[in-house]
Amino acid sequence: LEFKATARRNKLLGLWAANLLGIHGAEAEAYAKTVVKADFEKPGDQDVVDKLMADFKEKGVDMSDHRLRKHMSELMHAAIEQIKAEA
């Protein structure tokens, strides 16, 4: 369940980030997949945080590490609820 919830959270996070980056439609879905894949680089969430912070910086999106991690936590709760609802 934890793996599934983390992958779902990362997809939701990727879609949220895509919107902030001005990416929409099919490109947003593709971007979200790159966020999910980034999580496989090393254990923990730091690889995802690093990817998103770099992308935000590149596009001039004002984002703090604290705000990003807070949103990640909120999306983890949403992902768990979605998975439970599907079961």
Backbone torsions as a table, in degrees:
resi	resn	phi	psi	omega
1	LEU	NA	-40.3	-178.3
2	GLU	-62.9	-42.7	179.0
3	PHE	-62.3	-45.6	-179.4
4	LYS	-63.8	-42.5	179.5
5	ALA	-65.8	-39.9	179.3
6	THR	-65.7	-43.1	177.7
7	ALA	-62.8	-42.3	178.4
8	ARG	-64.4	-44.3	177.7
9	ARG	-57.9	-43.9	-178.4
10	ASN	-65.6	-34.9	176.5
11	LYS	-67.0	-45.8	177.8
12	LEU	-61.3	-40.9	178.0
13	LEU	-62.8	-42.2	178.8
14	GLY	-63.2	-40.2	178.4
15	LEU	-67.0	-41.0	176.9
16	TRP	-61.5	-47.1	-179.3
17	ALA	-64.6	-40.4	179.2
18	ALA	-57.4	-43.4	178.7
19	ASN	-60.4	-44.2	178.3
20	LEU	-64.5	-30.2	-179.1
21	LEU	-86.0	-2.8	-179.7
22	GLY	80.7	24.2	179.7
23	ILE	-104.3	130.3	-175.5
24	HIS	-135.0	166.6	175.4
25	GLY	65.3	-140.0	-177.6
26	ALA	-62.1	-32.5	178.7
27	GLU	-65.9	-34.0	177.5
28	ALA	-65.8	-42.0	177.4
29	GLU	-61.4	-43.1	179.2
30	ALA	-64.7	-40.9	178.2
31	TYR	-63.2	-42.8	179.2
32	ALA	-58.0	-36.8	177.9
33	LYS	-64.6	-35.0	178.9
34	THR	-68.3	-30.6	176.9
35	VAL	-69.0	-42.9	177.4
36	VAL	-60.3	-45.3	-179.8
37	LYS	-64.3	-33.7	-179.3
38	ALA	-60.6	-28.4	-177.6
39	ASP	-69.4	-14.1	-178.8
40	PHE	-89.0	-1.8	-176.7
41	GLU	-71.3	-40.5	177.7
42	LYS	-155.3	159.9	-178.3
43	PRO	-61.5	149.3	178.0
44	GLY	87.3	-175.2	-174.8
45	ASP	-94.5	-7.1	-173.0
46	GLN	-59.6	-35.8	-179.7
47	ASP	-63.7	-37.9	177.8
48	VAL	-69.1	-45.1	178.7
49	VAL	-59.5	-45.6	-179.4
50	ASP	-60.3	-44.7	-179.5
51	LYS	-61.9	-50.2	-176.8
52	LEU	-65.8	-42.9	-180.0
53	MET	-62.6	-39.0	177.5
54	ALA	-65.0	-42.6	179.5
55	ASP	-66.1	-41.5	178.3
56	PHE	-62.8	-44.4	-179.6
57	LYS	-61.6	-43.5	-179.2
58	GLU	-60.0	-37.0	-177.5
59	LYS	-95.4	2.7	177.4
60	GLY	74.3	25.7	177.9
61	VAL	-87.0	125.7	-179.5
62	ASP	-76.8	112.7	-177.7
63	MET	-146.4	135.8	175.6
64	SER	-102.6	156.0	176.8
65	ASP	-58.3	-43.1	-179.0
66	HIS	-61.0	-47.4	-179.7
67	ARG	-62.3	-42.3	179.7
68	LEU	-63.2	-47.4	-179.4
69	ARG	-65.7	-34.6	176.6
70	LYS	-64.0	-43.7	178.9
71	HIS	-66.6	-36.3	176.6
72	MET	-60.1	-42.2	179.6
73	SER	-64.1	-44.4	178.4
74	GLU	-61.9	-41.1	-179.6
75	LEU	-70.8	-27.8	176.0
76	MET	-63.7	-42.9	177.8
77	HIS	-62.5	-42.3	178.7
78	ALA	-64.0	-41.1	-179.9
79	ALA	-63.3	-43.1	179.0
80	ILE	-62.2	-42.9	179.6
81	GLU	-65.0	-39.1	178.0
82	GLN	-63.3	-44.3	-178.6
83	ILE	-65.9	-42.4	178.3
84	LYS	-61.9	-39.7	-179.2
85	ALA	-66.4	-30.4	-179.5
86	GLU	-77.9	-23.3	-175.2
87	ALA	-77.3	NA	NA
